[in-house]
Amino acid sequence: MNKTTLDSDNRIIIKRSFVGYFVVLVILSALLACNLSGSGQEQATQTPTVVADADQSAQGCGDGVCSSPENADNCPADCAAVETVAQEAQEAKVKMTQEVNVRFGPSLNCPIIGVYPKDTEVLALAKSLDGLWWQVPFGADVGWLSAAYTTPVTDISQVPELPGPQCAAPAATPEPPTETPIPPTFTPAPVCGNGVVETGEECDGSGTCSGIMSCNASCECDLPIIVTMKPITLLPPLSVCGNGVVEAGEECDGAGTCGGLMICNSSCECRLPIIVTMKPISP
């Protein structure tokens, strides 16, 4: 323990207790002895494990070659770029040269599940065995698209091959059976007027129509045409003036055929004569 007192000049005087230092030394000695004893027993029962020193693992770090036991953690100068290239090689990408259908499998027989627009870049997860199709992610699933409409964005030489699902070809539409043509049956044209009612004729000759109907020249049954005849009234002949015969429509015809003083004019009409009185002319 430390005791602090003041002298006549007010200076601090510290008196050390040698008993306290001795107790501390005893305790430290006991603890050190226990640690040494436990360490010896542990080495006797356990197999020693060799731990590589970080400095030893990076003895070649900086030479530009990422060799074991170097990695991106203990030697980023050599290994960080190598791991980036390796990661990019695993992420092969292709780009659409036009709008491309995404199908269920690597075949035109497989149904379309979606479309990728032109210039879309996607990961090429695998390629078909014939190398004509890429397996690509599509939503939460995967699909296949034709490699003919894509162009590589990164190295695609390490993309693995997969057979892909097979799709059956659609059933062919059966063609309708070919009908065998039936040759037409020859039927001779009917002859009207031979007295035989043939196909296409209603009658042929008298008595072949029912009732009062009669058979016409086209072998068709028609009602008879009834003509009502009326007597003709004859008009009197036209009179001829000047023939000396008083005829219908004439009053006279020639001299002496008018009565009294009347005379017959040129129209066979009776008229009074015109009397002209002549007076002598005075000189």
Backbone as CSV, one residue per row, in Angstrom:
resi,resn,N_x,N_y,N_z,CA_x,CA_y,CA_z,C_x,C_y,C_z
1,MET,0.844,-1.190,0.000,0.000,0.000,0.000,0.883,1.246,0.000
2,ASN,0.355,2.363,-0.521,1.076,3.622,-0.581,0.554,4.554,0.502
3,LYS,1.457,5.168,1.191,1.083,6.153,2.209,1.598,7.504,1.756
4,THR,0.699,8.501,1.805,1.053,9.842,1.342,1.072,10.782,2.540
5,THR,2.228,11.499,2.765,2.356,12.466,3.857,2.949,13.737,3.294
6,LEU,2.890,14.822,4.053,3.434,16.127,3.665,4.606,16.465,4.593
7,ASP,5.735,16.946,4.059,6.846,17.376,4.887,6.707,18.854,5.200
8,SER,7.799,19.385,5.795,7.735,20.792,6.210,7.657,21.727,5.035
9,ASP,8.131,21.282,3.861,8.061,22.122,2.644,6.838,21.807,1.821
10,ASN,5.870,21.157,2.406,4.610,20.765,1.698,4.863,19.889,0.468
11,ARG,5.886,19.035,0.462,6.117,18.111,-0.637,5.484,16.776,-0.291
12,ILE,5.036,16.121,-1.344,4.367,14.825,-1.147,5.413,13.745,-1.043
13,ILE,5.306,12.940,0.001,6.238,11.821,0.233,5.429,10.549,0.195
14,ILE,5.797,9.650,-0.735,5.081,8.372,-0.907,5.933,7.272,-0.302
15,LYS,5.352,6.544,0.590,6.020,5.414,1.246,5.428,4.124,0.723
16,ARG,6.258,3.360,0.106,5.797,2.103,-0.501,5.747,1.027,0.577
17,SER,4.758,0.187,0.391,4.611,-0.952,1.289,5.190,-2.177,0.617
18,PHE,6.275,-2.699,1.082,6.903,-3.874,0.484,6.062,-5.109,0.687
19,VAL,5.195,-5.100,1.658,4.320,-6.275,1.873,3.344,-6.398,0.720
20,GLY,2.789,-5.295,0.262,1.830,-5.341,-0.866,2.476,-5.839,-2.139
21,TYR,3.699,-5.397,-2.441,4.399,-5.864,-3.642,4.665,-7.355,-3.560
22,PHE,4.978,-7.848,-2.416,5.271,-9.261,-2.263,4.046,-10.099,-2.542
23,VAL,2.881,-9.669,-2.054,1.637,-10.431,-2.297,1.323,-10.477,-3.791
24,VAL,1.521,-9.384,-4.475,1.244,-9.335,-5.922,2.160,-10.284,-6.669
25,LEU,3.422,-10.349,-6.310,4.367,-11.242,-6.969,4.000,-12.691,-6.757
26,VAL,3.549,-13.048,-5.586,3.153,-14.442,-5.319,1.985,-14.835,-6.202
27,ILE,1.009,-13.962,-6.305,-0.179,-14.291,-7.111,0.205,-14.454,-8.579
28,LEU,1.038,-13.567,-9.134,1.443,-13.677,-10.537,2.234,-14.947,-10.783
29,SER,3.058,-15.351,-9.847,3.843,-16.590,-10.012,2.924,-17.791,-10.074
30,ALA,1.873,-17.823,-9.243,0.944,-18.960,-9.244,0.189,-19.050,-10.566
31,LEU,-0.249,-17.921,-11.048,-0.980,-17.938,-12.328,-0.094,-18.395,-13.467
32,LEU,1.146,-17.960,-13.524,2.062,-18.361,-14.577,2.329,-19.844,-14.521
33,ALA,2.427,-20.402,-13.342,2.663,-21.843,-13.220,1.488,-22.643,-13.728
34,CYS,0.275,-22.195,-13.459,-0.926,-22.909,-13.963,-0.999,-22.878,-15.480
35,ASN,-0.667,-21.766,-16.098,-0.730,-21.666,-17.571,0.280,-22.566,-18.231
36,LEU,1.469,-22.629,-17.648,2.491,-23.484,-18.225,2.112,-24.934,-18.112
37,SER,1.505,-25.340,-17.011,1.094,-26.740,-16.821,0.009,-27.116,-17.791
38,GLY,-1.033,-26.256,-17.974,-2.130,-26.567,-18.912,-1.649,-26.609,-20.337
39,SER,-0.731,-25.750,-20.718,-0.227,-25.732,-22.088,0.532,-26.992,-22.398
40,GLY,1.236,-27.519,-21.456,1.977,-28.759,-21.672,1.050,-29.922,-21.869
41,GLN,0.002,-29.991,-21.072,-0.950,-31.111,-21.230,-1.649,-31.039,-22.572
42,GLU,-1.992,-29.822,-23.023,-2.724,-29.700,-24.288,-1.835,-30.137,-25.447
43,GLN,-0.553,-29.776,-25.407,0.340,-30.191,-26.457,0.540,-31.680,-26.448
44,ALA,0.390,-32.305,-25.320,0.584,-33.748,-25.252,-0.602,-34.508,-25.798
45,THR,-1.791,-33.930,-25.750,-2.994,-34.684,-26.143,-3.496,-34.310,-27.516
46,GLN,-3.129,-33.126,-28.043,-3.670,-32.688,-29.323,-2.608,-32.743,-30.399
47,THR,-3.078,-32.981,-31.646,-2.178,-32.968,-32.800,-1.954,-31.540,-33.223
48,PRO,-0.778,-31.123,-33.387,-0.533,-29.713,-33.727,-1.078,-29.383,-35.120
49,THR,-1.660,-28.198,-35.235,-2.232,-27.716,-36.508,-1.336,-26.632,-37.055
50,VAL,-0.921,-26.823,-38.307,-0.031,-25.845,-38.931,-0.883,-24.799,-39.616
51,VAL,-0.736,-23.567,-39.255,-1.476,-22.451,-39.835,-0.528,-21.665,-40.714
52,ALA,-0.922,-21.507,-41.964,-0.051,-20.782,-42.903,-0.069,-19.307,-42.578
53,ASP,1.083,-18.754,-42.542,1.199,-17.336,-42.274,0.751,-16.547,-43.490
54,ALA,0.036,-15.438,-43.242,-0.471,-14.636,-44.350,0.677,-14.109,-45.190
55,ASP,1.802,-13.815,-44.525,2.942,-13.310,-45.283,3.542,-14.398,-46.147
56,GLN,3.577,-15.672,-45.561,4.118,-16.786,-46.328,3.241,-17.104,-47.535
57,SER,1.848,-17.014,-47.400,0.960,-17.352,-48.516,1.051,-16.325,-49.622
58,ALA,1.553,-15.153,-49.287,1.621,-14.106,-50.291,3.065,-13.789,-50.656
59,GLN,3.936,-14.856,-50.552,5.333,-14.612,-50.854,5.521,-14.203,-52.303
60,GLY,4.638,-14.738,-53.262,4.776,-14.368,-54.670,3.804,-13.293,-55.084
61,CYS,3.139,-12.651,-54.164,2.133,-11.636,-54.483,2.794,-10.440,-55.145
62,GLY,2.194,-10.017,-56.249,2.746,-8.882,-56.966,3.463,-9.266,-58.231
63,ASP,3.609,-10.617,-58.467,4.295,-11.044,-59.687,3.353,-11.111,-60.895
64,GLY,2.061,-10.757,-60.697,1.108,-10.753,-61.812,0.483,-12.099,-62.088
65,VAL,0.821,-13.144,-61.296,0.272,-14.495,-61.484,-0.446,-14.889,-60.210
66,CYS,-1.726,-15.277,-60.358,-2.502,-15.704,-59.185,-2.323,-17.199,-59.022
67,SER,-1.364,-17.608,-58.142,-1.062,-19.016,-57.914,-1.341,-19.353,-56.462
68,SER,-1.688,-20.629,-56.210,-2.001,-21.098,-54.856,-0.774,-20.915,-53.961
69,PRO,-0.954,-20.482,-52.718,-2.242,-20.236,-52.010,-2.731,-18.803,-52.118
70,GLU,-2.415,-18.089,-53.201,-2.890,-16.720,-53.342,-4.375,-16.699,-53.687
71,ASN,-5.074,-15.673,-53.223,-6.479,-15.464,-53.562,-6.758,-13.967,-53.530
72,ALA,-8.025,-13.629,-53.814,-8.388,-12.210,-53.886,-8.294,-11.510,-52.548
73,ASP,-8.297,-12.310,-51.444,-8.217,-11.691,-50.112,-6.781,-11.364,-49.726
74,ASN,-5.833,-12.338,-49.886,-4.474,-12.092,-49.435,-3.578,-11.508,-50.521
75,CYS,-4.082,-11.528,-51.797,-3.296,-10.921,-52.880,-4.234,-10.378,-53.950
76,PRO,-4.926,-9.312,-53.654,-5.874,-8.770,-54.639,-5.203,-8.248,-55.894
77,ALA,-3.924,-7.894,-55.806,-3.245,-7.359,-56.990,-3.154,-8.394,-58.102
78,ASP,-2.955,-9.690,-57.715,-2.825,-10.747,-58.722,-4.131,-11.483,-58.991
79,CYS,-4.996,-11.600,-58.002,-6.141,-12.515,-58.118,-7.483,-11.837,-58.345
80,ALA,-7.629,-10.551,-58.026,-8.946,-9.903,-58.172,-9.375,-9.884,-59.632
81,ALA,-8.461,-9.532,-60.544,-8.818,-9.475,-61.969,-9.107,-10.861,-62.514
82,VAL,-8.340,-11.876,-62.016,-8.558,-13.245,-62.497,-9.940,-13.730,-62.111
83,GLU,-10.373,-13.461,-60.879,-11.694,-13.901,-60.449,-12.791,-13.160,-61.197
84,THR,-12.554,-11.886,-61.533,-13.563,-11.135,-62.312,-13.721,-11.729,-63.694
85,VAL,-12.615,-12.070,-64.340,-12.679,-12.693,-65.674,-13.378,-14.036,-65.600
86,ALA,-13.081,-14.811,-64.562,-13.728,-16.119,-64.412,-15.224,-15.972,-64.225
87,GLN,-15.624,-14.962,-63.446,-17.053,-14.750,-63.227,-17.748,-14.326,-64.521
88,GLU,-17.084,-13.439,-65.301,-17.676,-13.019,-66.565,-17.772,-14.168,-67.556
89,ALA,-16.789,-15.076,-67.510,-16.837,-16.229,-68.407,-18.021,-17.127,-68.089
90,GLN,-18.385,-17.200,-66.814,-19.549,-17.995,-66.438,-20.849,-17.307,-66.825
91,GLU,-20.844,-15.970,-67.007,-22.046,-15.230,-67.358,-22.004,-14.862,-68.834
92,ALA,-22.103,-15.874,-69.716,-22.121,-15.627,-71.157,-23.423,-14.934,-71.527
93,LYS,-23.318,-13.879,-72.311,-24.493,-13.096,-72.677,-24.634,-13.044,-74.192
94,VAL,-25.898,-12.989,-74.641,-26.209,-12.806,-76.053,-27.194,-11.647,-76.177
95,LYS,-27.252,-11.066,-77.376,-28.092,-9.899,-77.631,-29.023,-10.194,-78.797
96,MET,-30.297,-9.762,-78.667,-31.286,-9.999,-79.714,-31.032,-9.064,-80.904
97,THR,-30.957,-9.622,-82.111,-30.831,-8.800,-83.313,-32.192,-8.384,-83.857
98,GLN,-33.246,-8.982,-83.343,-34.610,-8.603,-83.681,-35.519,-9.175,-82.600
99,GLU,-36.805,-8.921,-82.689,-37.744,-9.488,-81.714,-37.766,-11.004,-81.867
100,VAL,-37.559,-11.745,-80.759,-37.394,-13.197,-80.808,-38.415,-13.854,-79.885
101,ASN,-39.027,-14.931,-80.371,-39.950,-15.710,-79.557,-39.172,-16.594,-78.591
102,VAL,-39.655,-16.676,-77.368,-39.098,-17.589,-76.367,-40.023,-18.792,-76.284
103,ARG,-39.457,-19.981,-76.483,-40.268,-21.202,-76.529,-39.973,-22.102,-75.333
104,PHE,-40.867,-23.079,-75.148,-40.740,-24.002,-74.029,-39.531,-24.912,-74.187
105,GLY,-39.163,-25.229,-75.410,-38.038,-26.108,-75.680,-37.332,-25.695,-76.955
106,PRO,-36.200,-26.355,-77.287,-35.413,-25.980,-78.467,-35.979,-26.567,-79.758
107,SER,-37.173,-26.163,-80.105,-37.812,-26.677,-81.325,-38.962,-25.756,-81.706
108,LEU,-39.207,-25.644,-83.007,-40.357,-24.870,-83.473,-41.667,-25.550,-83.115
109,ASN,-41.605,-26.831,-82.762,-42.822,-27.530,-82.341,-43.236,-27.158,-80.921
110,CYS,-42.331,-26.542,-80.149,-42.638,-26.182,-78.766,-43.446,-24.883,-78.723
111,PRO,-44.362,-24.766,-77.774,-45.201,-23.563,-77.705,-44.407,-22.329,-77.300
112,ILE,-44.881,-21.172,-77.730,-44.262,-19.891,-77.389,-44.724,-19.468,-75.991
113,ILE,-43.763,-19.109,-75.132,-44.111,-18.675,-73.771,-43.861,-17.179,-73.575
114,GLY,-43.249,-16.518,-74.553,-43.016,-15.088,-74.410,-42.191,-14.559,-75.570
115,VAL,-41.815,-13.289,-75.459,-41.061,-12.608,-76.521,-40.004,-11.713,-75.866
116,TYR,-38.792,-11.704,-76.445,-37.763,-10.752,-76.048,-37.651,-9.684,-77.133
117,PRO,-37.713,-8.385,-76.782,-37.588,-7.323,-77.790,-36.176,-7.268,-78.379
118,LYS,-36.047,-6.552,-79.459,-34.756,-6.345,-80.105,-33.801,-5.598,-79.161
119,ASP,-32.501,-5.951,-79.232,-31.408,-5.348,-78.447,-31.432,-5.747,-76.988
120,THR,-32.279,-6.717,-76.606,-32.278,-7.196,-75.218,-31.075,-8.110,-75.000
121,GLU,-30.354,-7.922,-73.888,-29.227,-8.783,-73.528,-29.662,-9.729,-72.411
122,VAL,-29.386,-11.041,-72.594,-29.765,-12.040,-71.601,-28.600,-13.008,-71.409
123,LEU,-28.627,-13.729,-70.292,-27.624,-14.755,-70.023,-27.905,-15.985,-70.882
124,ALA,-26.862,-16.549,-71.436,-26.972,-17.820,-72.155,-26.630,-18.935,-71.176
125,LEU,-27.656,-19.563,-70.613,-27.441,-20.583,-69.584,-26.932,-21.890,-70.171
126,ALA,-27.379,-22.224,-71.357,-26.975,-23.473,-72.018,-27.315,-23.349,-73.489
127,LYS,-26.797,-24.278,-74.284,-27.137,-24.345,-75.695,-27.598,-25.745,-76.033
128,SER,-28.414,-25.856,-77.079,-28.934,-27.158,-77.480,-27.818,-28.010,-78.071
129,LEU,-28.069,-29.300,-78.183,-27.050,-30.219,-78.680,-26.643,-29.896,-80.113
130,ASP,-27.587,-29.356,-80.917,-27.251,-28.994,-82.287,-26.701,-27.582,-82.405
131,GLY,-26.637,-26.831,-81.281,-26.074,-25.493,-81.279,-26.947,-24.428,-81.906
132,LEU,-28.229,-24.736,-82.145,-29.117,-23.793,-82.822,-29.999,-23.021,-81.859
133,TRP,-29.973,-23.365,-80.577,-30.865,-22.724,-79.599,-30.083,-22.376,-78.339
134,TRP,-30.496,-21.264,-77.698,-29.951,-20.867,-76.397,-31.013,-21.061,-75.329
135,GLN,-30.584,-21.608,-74.197,-31.457,-21.616,-73.020,-31.214,-20.320,-72.261
136,VAL,-32.277,-19.563,-72.005,-32.155,-18.245,-71.384,-33.153,-18.140,-70.237
137,PRO,-32.874,-17.272,-69.255,-33.869,-17.040,-68.201,-35.049,-16.251,-68.757
138,PHE,-36.229,-16.591,-68.274,-37.436,-15.863,-68.680,-38.364,-15.789,-67.476
139,GLY,-38.389,-14.617,-66.831,-39.176,-14.480,-65.606,-38.582,-15.348,-64.513
140,ALA,-39.438,-16.118,-63.859,-38.991,-17.037,-62.820,-38.623,-18.393,-63.388
141,ASP,-38.706,-18.574,-64.682,-38.444,-19.859,-65.325,-37.366,-19.666,-66.385
142,VAL,-37.183,-20.672,-67.223,-36.239,-20.589,-68.341,-36.978,-20.952,-69.622
143,GLY,-36.420,-20.515,-70.724,-36.976,-20.844,-72.026,-35.857,-20.989,-73.037
144,TRP,-36.244,-21.214,-74.288,-35.271,-21.415,-75.368,-35.595,-20.460,-76.502
145,LEU,-34.550,-19.870,-77.101,-34.746,-19.002,-78.265,-33.711,-19.333,-79.334
146,SER,-34.046,-19.012,-80.582,-33.200,-19.371,-81.722,-31.912,-18.552,-81.704
147,ALA,-30.762,-19.257,-81.838,-29.471,-18.574,-81.853,-29.262,-17.787,-83.137
148,ALA,-30.071,-18.057,-84.177,-29.899,-17.352,-85.449,-30.245,-15.882,-85.338
149,TYR,-31.012,-15.501,-84.323,-31.444,-14.117,-84.167,-30.751,-13.443,-82.979
150,THR,-29.556,-13.945,-82.615,-28.793,-13.365,-81.515,-27.347,-13.163,-81.947
151,THR,-26.645,-12.335,-81.203,-25.217,-12.125,-81.407,-24.539,-12.158,-80.040
152,PRO,-23.337,-12.758,-79.916,-22.681,-12.850,-78.605,-22.258,-11.474,-78.088
153,VAL,-22.405,-11.291,-76.779,-21.935,-10.078,-76.109,-20.641,-10.377,-75.361
154,THR,-20.562,-11.553,-74.750,-19.358,-12.012,-74.063,-18.963,-13.370,-74.649
155,ASP,-17.914,-13.947,-74.086,-17.430,-15.244,-74.561,-18.483,-16.322,-74.280
156,ILE,-18.870,-17.061,-75.319,-19.893,-18.104,-75.166,-19.327,-19.498,-75.398
157,SER,-17.998,-19.582,-75.466,-17.389,-20.885,-75.772,-17.516,-21.879,-74.628
158,GLN,-17.730,-21.393,-73.407,-17.803,-22.291,-72.247,-19.245,-22.609,-71.843
159,VAL,-20.209,-22.211,-72.653,-21.607,-22.495,-72.307,-21.862,-23.996,-72.449
160,PRO,-22.407,-24.644,-71.434,-22.634,-26.098,-71.522,-23.770,-26.442,-72.476
161,GLU,-23.782,-27.692,-72.906,-24.831,-28.195,-73.801,-25.882,-28.961,-72.994
162,LEU,-27.137,-28.777,-73.363,-28.244,-29.486,-72.733,-29.200,-29.976,-73.824
163,PRO,-29.806,-31.141,-73.642,-30.747,-31.625,-74.669,-32.030,-30.809,-74.721
164,GLY,-32.507,-30.343,-73.579,-33.753,-29.565,-73.562,-34.980,-30.448,-73.706
165,PRO,-36.139,-29.914,-73.323,-37.382,-30.695,-73.445,-37.760,-30.906,-74.902
166,GLN,-38.357,-32.053,-75.160,-38.806,-32.389,-76.514,-40.298,-32.102,-76.653
167,CYS,-40.674,-31.563,-77.794,-42.073,-31.234,-78.072,-42.503,-31.989,-79.319
168,ALA,-43.627,-32.689,-79.201,-44.135,-33.458,-80.336,-44.662,-32.516,-81.403
169,ALA,-44.494,-32.929,-82.643,-45.010,-32.145,-83.767,-46.530,-32.160,-83.736
170,PRO,-47.165,-31.051,-84.100,-48.639,-31.026,-84.110,-49.200,-32.040,-85.087
171,ALA,-50.322,-32.601,-84.694,-50.964,-33.603,-85.548,-51.368,-32.980,-86.878
172,ALA,-51.062,-33.714,-87.938,-51.403,-33.217,-89.275,-52.910,-33.243,-89.478
173,THR,-53.403,-32.216,-90.132,-54.832,-32.146,-90.427,-55.174,-33.132,-91.530
174,PRO,-56.062,-34.076,-91.260,-56.379,-35.069,-92.302,-57.053,-34.417,-93.499
175,GLU,-56.644,-34.853,-94.668,-57.261,-34.329,-95.883,-58.616,-34.991,-96.101
176,PRO,-59.579,-34.237,-96.591,-60.898,-34.834,-96.845,-60.795,-35.897,-97.936
177,PRO,-61.578,-36.948,-97.825,-61.519,-38.006,-98.842,-61.916,-37.469,-100.214
178,THR,-61.246,-37.999,-101.209,-61.536,-37.593,-102.581,-62.803,-38.290,-103.063
179,GLU,-63.742,-37.501,-103.486,-64.998,-38.070,-103.970,-64.836,-38.566,-105.395
180,THR,-65.391,-39.776,-105.643,-65.352,-40.348,-106.987,-66.460,-39.708,-107.812
181,PRO,-66.088,-39.051,-108.911,-67.137,-38.400,-109.705,-68.099,-39.411,-110.317
182,ILE,-69.366,-39.078,-110.262,-70.403,-39.941,-110.851,-70.718,-39.406,-112.241
183,PRO,-70.548,-40.248,-113.262,-70.831,-39.756,-114.619,-72.306,-39.409,-114.761
184,PRO,-72.607,-38.334,-115.464,-74.022,-37.944,-115.629,-74.777,-38.960,-116.481
185,THR,-76.051,-39.123,-116.139,-76.924,-40.021,-116.898,-77.478,-39.280,-118.107
186,PHE,-77.284,-39.863,-119.285,-77.738,-39.211,-120.502,-79.244,-39.411,-120.668
187,THR,-79.935,-38.304,-120.768,-81.381,-38.352,-121.005,-81.664,-37.679,-122.349
188,PRO,-82.229,-38.397,-123.275,-82.492,-37.792,-124.584,-83.506,-36.659,-124.467
189,ALA,-83.327,-35.650,-125.292,-84.239,-34.507,-125.282,-85.612,-34.939,-125.780
190,PRO,-86.675,-34.425,-125.125,-88.030,-34.806,-125.583,-88.320,-34.256,-126.984
191,VAL,-89.130,-34.992,-127.696,-89.530,-34.590,-129.049,-91.004,-34.234,-129.008
192,CYS,-91.291,-32.950,-129.118,-92.683,-32.505,-129.079,-93.348,-32.778,-130.436
193,GLY,-94.502,-33.407,-130.351,-95.241,-33.700,-131.584,-95.221,-35.153,-131.983
194,ASN,-94.501,-35.994,-131.185,-94.468,-37.418,-131.535,-95.594,-38.198,-130.875
195,GLY,-96.484,-37.502,-130.173,-97.625,-38.169,-129.555,-97.297,-38.870,-128.254
196,VAL,-96.065,-38.749,-127.756,-95.648,-39.411,-126.505,-95.257,-38.318,-125.517
197,VAL,-95.869,-38.350,-124.348,-95.526,-37.378,-123.304,-94.221,-37.835,-122.662
198,GLU,-93.132,-37.075,-122.902,-91.805,-37.440,-122.409,-91.394,-36.486,-121.284
199,THR,-90.198,-36.761,-120.705,-89.705,-35.913,-119.614,-89.522,-34.493,-120.119
200,GLY,-90.094,-33.544,-119.366,-90.026,-32.157,-119.760,-91.246,-31.679,-120.538
201,GLU,-92.164,-32.588,-120.867,-93.381,-32.213,-121.594,-94.587,-32.332,-120.680
202,GLU,-95.544,-31.422,-120.844,-96.810,-31.515,-120.123,-97.838,-32.322,-120.916
203,CYS,-97.702,-32.273,-122.192,-98.630,-32.975,-123.066,-97.965,-33.189,-124.412
204,ASP,-98.579,-33.961,-125.215,-98.083,-34.161,-126.589,-99.233,-34.693,-127.439
205,GLY,-99.923,-33.742,-128.056,-101.060,-34.113,-128.893,-102.383,-33.857,-128.184
206,SER,-103.451,-33.930,-128.929,-104.786,-33.694,-128.375,-105.179,-34.797,-127.415
207,GLY,-105.928,-34.389,-126.390,-106.392,-35.358,-125.400,-105.382,-35.694,-124.327
208,THR,-104.207,-35.083,-124.359,-103.192,-35.378,-123.334,-103.214,-34.365,-122.197
209,CYS,-104.110,-33.375,-122.262,-104.305,-32.422,-121.161,-105.645,-32.720,-120.509
210,SER,-105.770,-32.395,-119.224,-107.003,-32.673,-118.503,-108.001,-31.535,-118.669
211,GLY,-109.286,-31.844,-118.516,-110.333,-30.839,-118.580,-110.456,-30.223,-119.957
212,ILE,-110.670,-28.908,-119.924,-110.858,-28.198,-121.186,-109.552,-27.668,-121.743
213,MET,-108.453,-27.963,-121.056,-107.161,-27.461,-121.507,-106.738,-28.202,-122.766
214,SER,-105.969,-27.489,-123.563,-105.507,-28.067,-124.812,-103.988,-28.000,-124.872
215,CYS,-103.397,-28.867,-125.663,-101.934,-28.936,-125.790,-101.501,-28.015,-126.919
216,ASN,-100.595,-27.076,-126.578,-100.145,-26.149,-127.611,-98.954,-26.730,-128.373
217,ALA,-98.351,-25.888,-129.232,-97.248,-26.359,-130.072,-95.979,-26.629,-129.292
218,SER,-95.879,-26.123,-128.045,-94.699,-26.362,-127.198,-94.922,-27.505,-126.233
219,CYS,-95.988,-28.298,-126.442,-96.330,-29.424,-125.574,-96.592,-28.962,-124.149
220,GLU,-97.286,-27.832,-124.019,-97.711,-27.302,-122.732,-99.220,-27.195,-122.731
221,CYS,-99.842,-27.477,-121.593,-101.295,-27.434,-121.482,-101.743,-26.003,-121.233
222,ASP,-102.589,-25.456,-122.100,-103.110,-24.098,-121.975,-104.622,-24.119,-122.058
223,LEU,-105.220,-23.069,-121.481,-106.655,-22.904,-121.656,-106.943,-22.500,-123.106
224,PRO,-108.031,-22.971,-123.671,-108.328,-22.613,-125.063,-108.676,-21.139,-125.179
225,ILE,-108.357,-20.560,-126.321,-108.665,-19.158,-126.601,-110.057,-19.099,-127.231
226,ILE,-110.988,-18.411,-126.549,-112.377,-18.300,-127.034,-112.524,-16.964,-127.720
227,VAL,-112.903,-16.982,-128.999,-113.079,-15.774,-129.811,-114.566,-15.547,-130.022
228,THR,-115.051,-14.373,-129.596,-116.468,-14.022,-129.786,-116.597,-13.223,-131.076
229,MET,-117.403,-13.680,-132.024,-117.578,-13.029,-133.319,-118.830,-12.167,-133.283
230,LYS,-118.720,-10.916,-133.648,-119.853,-10.007,-133.724,-120.182,-9.756,-135.201
231,PRO,-121.490,-9.570,-135.506,-121.838,-9.298,-136.907,-121.315,-7.946,-137.353
232,ILE,-120.956,-7.879,-138.619,-120.385,-6.653,-139.170,-121.491,-5.867,-139.858
233,THR,-121.649,-4.613,-139.502,-122.625,-3.736,-140.139,-121.972,-3.100,-141.353
234,LEU,-122.568,-3.350,-142.558,-122.000,-2.835,-143.795,-122.434,-1.395,-144.000
235,LEU,-121.529,-0.516,-144.306,-121.846,0.874,-144.588,-122.340,1.007,-146.037
236,PRO,-123.278,1.955,-146.245,-123.753,2.153,-147.625,-122.627,2.647,-148.508
237,PRO,-122.735,2.314,-149.803,-121.695,2.767,-150.704,-121.731,4.270,-150.846
238,LEU,-120.606,4.830,-151.123,-120.508,6.268,-151.296,-121.242,6.702,-152.572
239,SER,-121.953,7.833,-152.433,-122.689,8.356,-153.601,-121.754,9.040,-154.580
240,VAL,-122.142,9.002,-155.854,-121.343,9.626,-156.908,-122.193,10.721,-157.538
241,CYS,-121.818,11.960,-157.279,-122.596,13.094,-157.813,-122.282,13.268,-159.301
242,GLY,-123.335,13.328,-160.088,-123.160,13.558,-161.507,-123.437,12.343,-162.369
243,ASN,-123.754,11.218,-161.695,-124.016,10.017,-162.483,-125.491,9.905,-162.907
244,GLY,-126.267,10.960,-162.571,-127.671,10.973,-162.947,-128.558,10.157,-162.058
245,VAL,-127.977,9.595,-160.991,-128.759,8.771,-160.068,-128.684,9.428,-158.705
246,VAL,-129.891,9.713,-158.185,-129.939,10.317,-156.853,-129.641,9.195,-155.832
247,GLU,-128.492,9.270,-155.186,-128.065,8.223,-154.246,-128.108,8.771,-152.818
248,ALA,-127.828,7.872,-151.877,-127.888,8.279,-150.471,-126.929,9.422,-150.247
249,GLY,-127.418,10.443,-149.607,-126.605,11.597,-149.315,-126.724,12.677,-150.362
250,GLU,-127.437,12.440,-151.441,-127.625,13.438,-152.491,-129.066,13.948,-152.467
251,GLU,-129.242,15.236,-152.762,-130.594,15.795,-152.885,-131.090,15.710,-154.347
252,CYS,-130.165,15.727,-155.210,-130.540,15.656,-156.620,-129.355,15.173,-157.397
253,ASP,-129.481,14.872,-158.621,-128.347,14.481,-159.447,-128.777,14.685,-160.925
254,GLY,-128.586,15.885,-161.394,-128.934,16.206,-162.761,-130.190,17.091,-162.846
255,ALA,-130.403,17.620,-164.044,-131.557,18.508,-164.257,-132.865,17.752,-164.098
256,GLY,-133.828,18.458,-163.558,-135.156,17.888,-163.382,-135.299,17.011,-162.168
257,THR,-134.251,16.904,-161.367,-134.349,16.043,-160.171,-134.716,16.830,-158.938
258,CYS,-134.875,18.178,-159.058,-135.325,19.004,-157.944,-136.775,19.440,-158.243
259,GLY,-137.584,19.663,-157.357,-138.965,20.068,-157.560,-139.122,21.583,-157.703
260,GLY,-140.155,22.025,-158.446,-140.465,23.441,-158.575,-139.423,24.153,-159.399
261,LEU,-139.138,25.370,-158.930,-138.184,26.226,-159.637,-136.725,25.905,-159.259
262,MET,-136.500,25.024,-158.295,-135.146,24.751,-157.803,-134.364,23.958,-158.842
263,ILE,-133.093,24.213,-158.845,-132.226,23.525,-159.792,-131.161,22.761,-158.986
264,CYS,-130.602,21.735,-159.622,-129.570,20.885,-158.960,-128.201,21.463,-159.290
265,ASN,-127.436,21.824,-158.242,-126.101,22.387,-158.465,-125.067,21.269,-158.622
266,SER,-123.771,21.679,-158.662,-122.699,20.710,-158.901,-122.436,19.811,-157.710
267,SER,-122.997,20.165,-156.540,-122.836,19.320,-155.345,-124.039,18.431,-155.117
268,CYS,-124.878,18.299,-156.128,-126.096,17.496,-156.022,-126.975,17.990,-154.893
269,GLU,-127.077,19.340,-154.819,-127.958,19.965,-153.837,-128.943,20.865,-154.602
270,CYS,-130.174,20.851,-154.112,-131.217,21.669,-154.749,-131.141,23.085,-154.215
271,ARG,-131.073,24.108,-155.161,-130.997,25.494,-154.769,-131.903,26.325,-155.689
272,LEU,-132.354,27.461,-155.151,-133.138,28.385,-155.967,-132.228,29.028,-156.991
273,PRO,-132.743,29.272,-158.176,-131.904,29.888,-159.193,-131.660,31.344,-158.853
274,ILE,-130.564,31.884,-159.323,-130.229,33.307,-159.133,-130.770,34.058,-160.326
275,ILE,-131.652,35.033,-160.035,-132.295,35.820,-161.101,-131.558,37.136,-161.202
276,VAL,-131.072,37.398,-162.336,-130.335,38.664,-162.592,-131.212,39.535,-163.491
277,THR,-131.508,40.743,-163.007,-132.340,41.698,-163.783,-131.375,42.644,-164.519
278,MET,-131.551,42.731,-165.841,-130.702,43.566,-166.667,-131.435,44.878,-166.960
279,LYS,-130.823,45.943,-166.756,-131.390,47.252,-167.081,-130.556,47.838,-168.216
280,PRO,-131.328,48.526,-169.087,-130.627,49.131,-170.214,-129.729,50.244,-169.737
281,ILE,-128.645,50.402,-170.442,-127.670,51.431,-170.072,-128.015,52.700,-170.844
282,SER,-128.164,53.717,-170.164,-128.496,55.017,-170.810,-127.240,55.532,-171.495
283,PRO,-127.495,56.103,-172.761,-126.344,56.670,-173.473,-125.846,57.939,-172.767
